[in-house]
Amino acid sequence: MQKPCVFIHTNDKQIVGAIVARHALQRNSRHADAFDVRFLQTADYPFLAAREGQRFKRDGIERVWTLDDLQSFTPLRFMPPQVMGYEGRAIVIDPDVFAIGDVWELFSRDMQGRAIACRRRNGAKGLAGYYASSVMLLDCAKLTHWQCERQFNELFDGERDYMDWISLKLEPPGSIAALENEWNDFDRLTPQTKMLHNTRRLTQPWKTGLPIDWMPPDAFKPFPPFAWAMRYGRRLFGKGRLIGRYWRHPDRKQEALFFGLLRECLDSGVISETMLRAEMARDHVRHDAFEVLDRTAPLPQPLAA
């Protein structure tokens, strides 16, 4: 049987985040040799590009699929069991999730016969049974019904809603175990945090000041006029113009964490200066990244030291 594997699903826009996320997983585990880390990249799955410009429903509202969106990798959350041959354990994370604790603790936990372990979403959606699939522990043998390409295509045939799929509403009852929030801490860094998730796209620390390159949500059920304003605003002003540019993250500790990890990637050669400057030129990384690196203090010794 192959090693347990952490899968980081990503696209070109978030490749720097993905590389930093891989580094954090390995530096902060005392068992880094016991698991693999692999990328799932949108460019390697042509079925995603094949639906470019086609319409699907997200939370009941019609959207247009574009591979150029910041989060076009999200359907690949459902690919790991197939890649693992439907055996063993896998973890899948977004490219903006950074391990603070030892991921081996997650691999080693008792799933009590469940197929999936993840945290509930915040707010009303969590109360309604929606889960955050951005960090999941998977028992691949129990997920043979995950057929990523077929289920992705069902979005465009009107057979499934994206939000129901991505929030695990379609999973069999009793198949999901709840993780502690610390394993997927949404823009919150505390002494208890195991994995920090810079989930609020507008304030991702490596994007500050760049033009918005993603589609704001259309659905906001507690206040429907928000959705109407966003839709009509895009028609009048174009995508992203109502917000403009990425904001600085309000928690300077989270900015320092990311750039401390990025500095380690540069020092070890995992990311080259040439690559980083190229990503800055493509508006994938903030243009003052080297200035931020210069003022960022080294991180404490990793767990694996």
N, C-alpha and C positions, 0 to 999 in steps of 0.2 A: 504494500500500500504506500502511496506517495505521502510525502510530508504534508502536515497541515499548511495551509497557504492563506496569506492575507492578500486579497485582491484590491487594488486601487483603481477605480474606473475614472477615466479622464479623457480630455481632448487636448488639442494644441493650446487652447487658451489657458489651461490650468496645468500644463506639464511641469512648470517650475514648482507649483504647490505640491504636485504628486511626488516629485523627486525629494522634496523636503519632507513630505509625509513618510516616505519609505525610510529615509535616514532616521527620523524620529523613532519609528518602530524598532529599528535595529539597534540604535544607540541606547535605548531605554529598556532593553530586555536582557535579562541574564541568560536567556535561552535562545538567543538569536540564531543559533545554528540548528535549532529544532524545527524551524518553520521557514517557508519560502515567502517572498514578497513578489508579486507579479502585477504588471499593469494590464488593464483592459482598455485599449484605446479605440476611440470611435473610428479612426481611419482603417482599422483592421476588420471592421464589420460592415461590409457594403450594404447590408439590408437597411442600415440607418440612412445612408445617403440616397437609397432608392426611393424613399418617401419624401424627398425634399419638395417643399411647397404644397404638400397635401394637407388636408384638414383632419383634425381629430378633436375629441372633446376632453377638456380638463375641468373637472368639477362642474360638468354640465354646460360649460361655455366653449364655443368653438374656437380653436386656435389653429395656427399654421405651423407645421413642423419645419424647422430649419436647423441644419447641422452646425450652423455658425453660432448658435446660441451658446452662452456661457455654460449651460448645464445640459448640453445635448447628450452627455454620457449617461444620464440617469437610467435609461432602460437596461444598461449593462449590469445593473445591480442583480439582475436575474440570470446572469450568465455563469457565475462560478460553479454551481452544481454540475452543469454540463461539461465545463472544462475539467473538472475533477473526476469525470467519469462516474458521477453519482455515487461517490464513496468518500469517506473521511470527513474531516471538518474543514470549513473555510470561514474566513471573516471577510466581509466586503465593506470598504469605507470610501467616502468621498475624498477627492484630492485636497480638500481643505480641512482635513481631520488630522490632528497631530498628537501622537502618543506622548503622554506625560508619565504614565505608569507602564507596567510590564504587560504587554498584550498576551503573554503566555498564561497569565492568570485567567484571561477570558477563554482562551483555547481549552484550559483545564477544568472549567467549571462544569458542574453537573447540570445537564439540560433537562433532566427529569422526563426523558422520553419525548421532548418537544422537538420540532423541526427547526425552529427559528428562535433566537433570543435577541431582543432589541428593546429600546425604550419607547414609551408612548410619546406622542406629539404633545406640544404645549397647547393650552387653552381648550376651546370647545371641541376641536377635532380629536384631542386625546380622550376626552370624556365620551366621545361618540365611537371610540374603538379604533381610531386611526393610529398607526404606529409610524415611527421615524425609521425608515429603511436605509438611512444614510450610514448607519453602523449596524451590521447584523452578524451574529454568530450563526452558522448554518451547519446542520447535520445533513450532508448532501444526499445520503441514501434515502432520506425521507422527503426529498424534493424532486422526485422524478417527474412531477407535473410541471416543473418550471421548464418551459420551452421558449426561450427568450425571443427568437426570431418570429415564431408563430404568434406569440402573444403580443409582440410589438405590432405586427401587421393587423391584429384584431382591433387595434385602436382606430385604424383608418377604415375598417369595415363596419364601424359602429357597434362592435360586439363588446367593447369594454371602454370604460372611462379611465383616463390616465391617472386621476387622483385616487380612484378606488384601487388601481393596480399598485401604484407606488407607495400607498399607505397601507398595503397588505389587507385591505378590506375583503379581498377575494380568497383569502387563505381559509382552510378548513377550521372550524371552531375547535379551540383547545390546542392548536398547533404552535402557538406563540407564547414564549415565556418572556416576562418583563425584565429588562435589565435596569439596574440602577442608573439614574440620569448621569452620573459621573463618567459612565462609559461613552457618553455622547453629549458632552456639556456644551450647550448652545451659547457661544460667546460669553462663557463664564469660566474664569480660571481661579480655582480655589485650591487649598491644600488637599482636598479630596478628589480633584479632577484626575481621571484616568486618561481620557481622550478629550482634547479641546477641539471643538468644531466651530470654525469661523463661518457659521451658516448664514449670517446676514450678509448677503452679497455686497450691499452698498458700502460696507465698512471693512472688507477684507484687507488686512494690513499691507499686502504687497501690491494693491491696486490703487492706493490713494492718489487722487488727482487725475486719474485716467478717465477718458470718456466712457460713459455707460455702454456696455456691449451685450446687454441682455434685456429680455422683454419683461417688464413689470407685470405682476399678476392682474388678471381681470376680475377674479372673484374675491370678494371680501364680504362674506354673508352678514356679519354684524352691522355693516354699513354699506348697503348696495350702491348708493351714489358714488362711492369711491371707484367701483368698477366702471360705472358709466363715464366718469371723468377721465379715467385712464384710457378707455377705448377711444373716446372722441378726441382726447388730447393727442393721441398718436396719429389720428387721421389729420389733424390740423398741423402738428409740429414735427411729426416723425418719431421713430423709436428712440426712447431714452431722453428726448429733449425736455420732458417735464421734470426730470431729475438732474440731468446734465452730467455730473462727474461723481466718481467715487469719493466718499467722505473718509476722513481719518477715523480709525477705530477709537472709540472713547476710552478704552482701557490700554494705557501705554505698556502695561506688562505683557499684553498679548502681542503687541507690535514687537517688543523686545524679544519675546520668545521666538517668533517667526524669524526675525533677522539674525538672532543668535544661531538658530539651526541652519539658516542659509549660509552664514559665515563658515560654519563647520563644513558644509558641502563644498564651498569654494576652497577652503584650506586642504581638503582631502582630494580635490580634483573630481568629485562626483558631478559638480557643475563647474564649467569653465567660465572665466571672465568673458570670453568671446560669446559663449552661449547666452549668458545673462544679458550682455549688451544687445544681442540680437532680439531677445525677448522684450527688452525695454523698447527697442525700435518698433516692434510689432504691437506695442501698446498692451502687452500681456503682463508687464511688470512696471511698477511706478518709475518715473524717469529720474527720481532722486535716490534710487536704491543704494548706490554706492555711498552717498552722503549719510544715509541712515545706517548703513553697515559700519561706517567709520565711528559713529557715536554710540554703537551698540556694545554693551559690555559682554564678555564671554559668559556662557552659561555655566552653571555648576556642573561638576563631574557627572557623567551619565551613570545610570544604574548599572550598566554592564561593566564599568571600570573596575 
